[in-house]
Each structure stands twice: as structure tokens, then as C-alpha cells.
Amino acid sequence: MENTLLRSSPCPECGADMLWTQNAWKSGETTNAAYRCPNGHTLDPSLTRQCPVCGSHDSVMLNDQEGRQQFQCARCAERFQMPR
């Protein structure tokens, strides 16, 4: 069985597996879930969004134009757009 909390792409800084982690991204007093590797590198959650079809957060930004971001889900290949 595949672990759906693991990101399909490794950490861009060290190459380790990245795990979807609650409260990983801190911005002032606010925390958000984000992908984090065991070495403490965290992927900015604005670079990945939740797929509206399968619910996975394992997505890749394809485009960022005119206030809209286009993503593709790494699990089900769905393409979707989100406001920036």
C-alpha cells in the first residue's frame, strides 16, 4: 500500500523523502501543513495544493500567471487552477 503522505518528488535541498506534516510551515503566529523532510527542510505550501479530485497535496505548479496558479496532481494527473 502506497503512503499517500509521502511526496512523489524528493526534497529539492537534500534529496530525502518529504512527508506531509501538520504545523510544518510557520509564518508569524500562524502555522500550516506542508511537506518536510527528516533533515528539517520544508517546502513552501504555496508551491503545492490539494487536488480537488483525489485529495492529495502532492501536486506540482505548472504555471503562475494573472493571479491564477495551475497545478497537476502527481497521484491522479488531474490538472486544476487555484487563485494565487
Secondary structure by P-SEA (a helix, b strand, c coil): cccccccccccccccccccccccccccccbbbbbbbcccccccccccbbbbccccccccccccccccbbbbbbccccccccccc
